Amino acid sequence: MQQLRLSGTGGQGLILGGIILAEAALMDGKLAVQSQSYGPEARGGSSKSEVLISNTVIHYPKITKPDVVLAMSQEACKKYTTDLMEDGVLITDSLYVQQVPEKKYKKVYELPITQTAQEGLGKALFANIVALGAIVKITGVVSIESLTKAVLARVPKGTEEVNQKAIQLGIELIKE
């Protein structure tokens, strides 16, 4: 089972990102549970979306110890990485996270997620989709095909092409 936490601030689209990831898992024939929480501020407060993906029955619908944490803000990095497994993967947005926790993790990816969305697509709005492309490239938790289908099923009509490009930009952030 993979336990993923997408965290940042309200308005970054991470709740939607978690929903898309869970839907992509279902399209791949896996089981998935998605939950979310956010501060009372709606925009600007901390938010997180958690996704459990498994090939077998999921008995408990909450994350116990995440394998993967995406931190799109410094506050989220501080708040939501404390229980990341030592052999886990930490992915941060280098624009907003300057201090990565001292704890040693299996892999730490400090990626220019928001900067890539701004420069490659003209809007930071697509950073969540860029992040999903990177997560899927790093973990292989779902197929790129299912991720693309899930994204296209959720995004507003007329933005399909730019969202596909956002996925591709996220994939390209990960060097072999």
Salt bridges, closest charged atoms under 4 A:
GLU23 OE2 - ARG154 NH2 2.48
GLU50 OE2 - ARG5 NE 2.67
GLU50 OE2 - LYS48 NZ 3.35
ASP83 OD1 - ARG5 NH1 2.74
GLU176 OE2 - LYS137 NZ 2.50
